[in-house]
Amino acid sequence: MTYTININDEDYEMKGYSFDIADKIADLKRNKYSTLRAKCKEHYAFICEVIGESIIKDNIGDFGSADPNDIELVFNEAVHVYNKPIEDYEAKKAERRLQSVEKLMPAFEKMLKAENLVNKK
């Protein structure tokens, strides 16, 4: 599967998803950082690993000069890109369930009308 992230209106291919990357994401999200700098440093290292250090430096600069919000936005987008196939699958599954319920609505409405007629007598 191919994973592509958009940064500053440019698309970049990310490293393929693996158990190692999934574990790193889980650890990064679970970790309680003592400072914003510590959190951003870990997230910056991660996005450099999965997107490419030169791409990150070209788009948001070296860690010391980068805007912490840029680091977090790219990190969150990278996580979203990796989770998107499952999110899309779940959305399609929910849509199919909704369509099934919608197909049952005419029959349900007829039952309600019939029940209302019976209760009026």
Backbone torsions as a table, in degrees:
resi	resn	phi	psi	omega
1	MET	NA	143.8	180.0
2	THR	-102.2	136.3	179.5
3	TYR	-119.2	122.8	-176.1
4	THR	-124.5	133.3	178.4
5	ILE	-116.2	145.1	177.4
6	ASN	-106.3	122.2	176.9
7	ILE	-128.0	124.3	179.7
8	ASN	51.4	45.3	177.7
9	ASP	64.8	21.6	174.5
10	GLU	-123.4	139.0	177.6
11	ASP	-93.1	137.4	178.3
12	TYR	-133.2	137.0	177.3
13	GLU	-79.1	133.7	179.4
14	MET	-96.0	163.0	174.3
15	LYS	-59.3	144.9	178.8
16	GLY	-60.3	148.7	-179.6
17	TYR	-73.7	140.1	-178.9
18	SER	-148.9	173.3	175.8
19	PHE	-62.4	-36.9	178.4
20	ASP	-60.4	-45.2	179.9
21	ILE	-67.9	-42.0	178.5
22	ALA	-59.7	-42.9	178.2
23	ASP	-64.1	-40.6	179.2
24	LYS	-64.0	-43.2	178.5
25	ILE	-60.7	-46.2	179.8
26	ALA	-60.5	-43.4	178.9
27	ASP	-64.3	-43.4	-179.5
28	LEU	-64.7	-37.3	179.8
29	LYS	-75.4	-29.2	-177.7
30	ARG	-83.0	-28.7	-174.0
31	ASN	-63.3	138.0	174.8
32	LYS	-102.4	114.6	-175.4
33	TYR	-93.7	145.6	180.0
34	SER	-76.8	-27.0	-179.9
35	THR	-142.3	161.2	174.6
36	LEU	-62.8	-38.3	178.8
37	ARG	-58.7	-44.0	-179.6
38	ALA	-64.0	-42.8	178.4
39	LYS	-62.6	-49.1	-178.4
40	CYS	-63.9	-35.0	179.5
41	LYS	-62.8	-43.6	178.0
42	GLU	-66.6	-43.0	179.9
43	HIS	-66.9	-37.6	177.8
44	TYR	-63.3	-44.5	178.5
45	ALA	-61.0	-40.8	-180.0
46	PHE	-64.2	-48.6	-177.6
47	ILE	-67.2	-31.5	174.1
48	CYS	-63.2	-39.5	-179.6
49	GLU	-66.2	-44.9	-172.2
50	VAL	-90.7	-20.0	-179.2
51	ILE	-109.4	-36.6	-179.3
52	GLY	124.2	129.1	-176.3
53	GLU	-60.6	-42.9	-178.1
54	SER	-66.2	-36.6	178.4
55	ILE	-65.0	-44.8	-179.8
56	ILE	-64.6	-45.4	179.6
57	LYS	-63.0	-38.8	179.0
58	ASP	-66.7	-30.8	-175.1
59	ASN	-96.2	-36.6	-178.3
60	ILE	-126.7	-0.8	176.0
61	GLY	90.3	179.1	174.5
62	ASP	-66.5	158.6	-177.8
63	PHE	-54.1	-46.7	-175.9
64	GLY	-62.1	-27.4	-178.3
65	SER	-106.2	-2.8	-176.3
66	ALA	-75.3	148.2	173.1
67	ASP	-73.6	124.4	179.5
68	PRO	-54.9	-34.0	178.2
69	ASN	-64.9	-38.5	177.1
70	ASP	-61.6	-43.0	178.8
71	ILE	-59.8	-48.6	-177.2
72	GLU	-67.4	-37.7	177.5
73	LEU	-63.4	-43.9	179.7
74	VAL	-67.7	-41.0	177.8
75	PHE	-59.9	-50.0	-178.7
76	ASN	-62.5	-38.1	178.5
77	GLU	-67.5	-39.6	178.2
78	ALA	-61.5	-44.3	177.9
79	VAL	-61.8	-43.2	178.8
80	HIS	-60.6	-42.8	-179.9
81	VAL	-60.4	-43.1	179.3
82	TYR	-67.4	-31.9	-178.5
83	ASN	-86.7	-13.9	-172.9
84	LYS	-56.3	-42.9	-179.8
85	PRO	-58.0	-39.7	179.2
86	ILE	-72.7	-40.3	177.7
87	GLU	-61.0	-42.7	178.3
88	ASP	-62.9	-42.7	178.7
89	TYR	-60.5	-47.2	-179.3
90	GLU	-64.1	-38.0	178.9
91	ALA	-65.2	-42.7	178.5
92	LYS	-64.7	-39.7	179.0
93	LYS	-63.1	-44.2	178.8
94	ALA	-64.9	-38.6	178.4
95	GLU	-63.8	-41.4	178.1
96	ARG	-63.6	-39.4	178.0
97	ARG	-63.8	-42.4	179.1
98	LEU	-63.3	-41.4	178.0
99	GLN	-63.2	-36.6	177.4
100	SER	-63.8	-42.0	178.8
101	VAL	-66.5	-41.4	179.6
102	GLU	-61.6	-35.1	178.0
103	LYS	-66.7	-29.2	-179.6
104	LEU	-81.8	-15.9	-175.2
105	MET	-57.5	-45.2	179.3
106	PRO	-58.4	-41.3	178.9
107	ALA	-66.6	-39.6	178.8
108	PHE	-64.1	-41.8	178.4
109	GLU	-63.4	-39.5	177.5
110	LYS	-63.2	-41.4	178.6
111	MET	-62.4	-41.4	178.8
112	LEU	-64.0	-42.1	178.2
113	LYS	-62.4	-43.6	179.4
114	ALA	-63.5	-41.6	179.3
115	GLU	-64.9	-39.4	178.0
116	ASN	-63.7	-39.0	178.0
117	LEU	-64.6	-41.7	179.7
118	VAL	-65.3	-42.9	-178.5
119	ASN	-69.4	-24.2	178.9
120	LYS	-73.9	-23.5	-176.4
121	LYS	-76.8	NA	NA
